[in-house]
């Protein structure tokens, strides 16, 4: 299906130059934000390594063997974070992060929606944003666009 060729008329037409300049940046902001959040979850796992506490946390959630799931999450979150920030191999790593968030959403499903009650709200949100990034790709300000190739 083709995208609409016309945009709605602005209530304040004098803002058009601002929007023309800002719209391409919007995807960069989304991509870098998601990448940064993923990196801040994955990198500390790499730095601390697989500990008894990590083993217990993953096992308690039903992720067995915990060693595999710990390192899978550390790798996905760290490398997806770096990838999304740079916009390199964006679709692949965004899809990997979306799949990880799907696993976590399913794990927390029985707790209900609210994140404050260990529900699936937070991971569902980030999983859907990662899925959208996987569908859209890196956008105009990405290394994928610069090199002219995507995974």
N, C-alpha and C positions, 0 to 999 in steps of 0.2 A: 504494500500500500504506500503510495507516495505521500510525503509530508505536505502539509498545507503550504502554499506559496505566499500567503499573506499573513501578516501579523495583525493583531487587534490594534485599533487606533489608541494612541496614548491620550489620557485626560490632560496631561501636561506635555504637549509636544516639544517644548524646549529641552526636555530631558533626553530626547532621542540620541544626541551625540554621546551622552554619558552611557546609555544602555548599549549603544553600538560598541563602545570601548570595553564595557564591563562584562557583557555576556560571554565572550570567549574566556574570560578569567574565571567565570563561575565554576566551570568543570575542573579547572586547576585547583581551586579552593577545596572542592569536594574531594578530589582525588588525594591531595596532599594531607587533608585532615584525616581521612580514613587510613592512609598509609602511616601517618604519625601515630595514631591510636594503636594500630596493629603492631608497629615497631615497639611501642612502649609496653606492650604485653608480651612480645616474643623475646626481645633482647635480654631482659632480666632473667628469663629462663635459661638462656645460653650462659649467662654470667654465673648463675648459681649452680647450674648443672642439676642432674637428677639426684634429689635428696630423699631421705626417708619421708619427709613431710609431703613432697610432691608425689611420691609413690602412694601414700595413703590417700591424698586428695583425689588422684585419678582413679584409684581402686574404689574408693567410696562412691564415686559417681558411676561406677560400672564400666569404666574404661580399662579393660584387661587385654593384654598385659600393660600395666601402667608405664613401663619403660618406653614401649613403642609409641603410645599415645602422647606421652610427655614430649618426646623428641619430635614427633610429627607436628604437634601444635607449636613448639618452639621454632621449627623450621618454616612452617607455613606463615606464622605471624611475623617472624623477622624478615624473611625474604619477600613476602607479599608487601610488607610495610615499605621496605626499600624500593621495591619495584613500583608500587603505586606513587610514592613520592617522586621518583624519577620519570614515571610514565614509560617504563621499559618492560616489555612482555606483560603489559597491563592486563589484557584479557585473561591470560592464563592464570596469573597470580590472583586476580580478583575472583575468578571462578573457584580457585582452590580455597581462598578465604571464605567465600560464600558457602562452599560445601562444609568446611569446618564449622561455620556458624549454624548450619542446618543440623549437624550432629549435636551441637551443644543445645540448640533450641529443642530438639527432641528429648534430650536428657532432662531439661528443666520443665518440659511441658506439664508434667503432673503437678508441679508447684503452682500452676496458674500463671496469669499474665504479669502481675507486678514484680518488677525487678527487686524491690525492697523485701520481697518475700521469697527470694531466690527463683523468681519466675523467668519466663522466656522473653520478656519485653526487650531488654537491651540487646541480646544476641540476635533476636529476630530483626530488629531495626538495622543493625550493622550488617547482618547477612543479606538483607534486601538491598542495602546500598551497595555492597560488594557485587551482588548480582547485577544491579543496574550498571555499575562500572564495567563489568564483564561484557554486558551487551553493547555498551557505548564505545568502549576502548579508551585510549589515553586522552583523546581530545586534541585541540590545536596546539597546546603547549606541552608536548610530551616527546620523549626520545623516540618512541614508536613513530610518531609523525615525522620527526627529523630524519630518521634513517629510511622512512618510507616502507617499513615492514611491520607486521604484527603477527603474533602467534595465534 
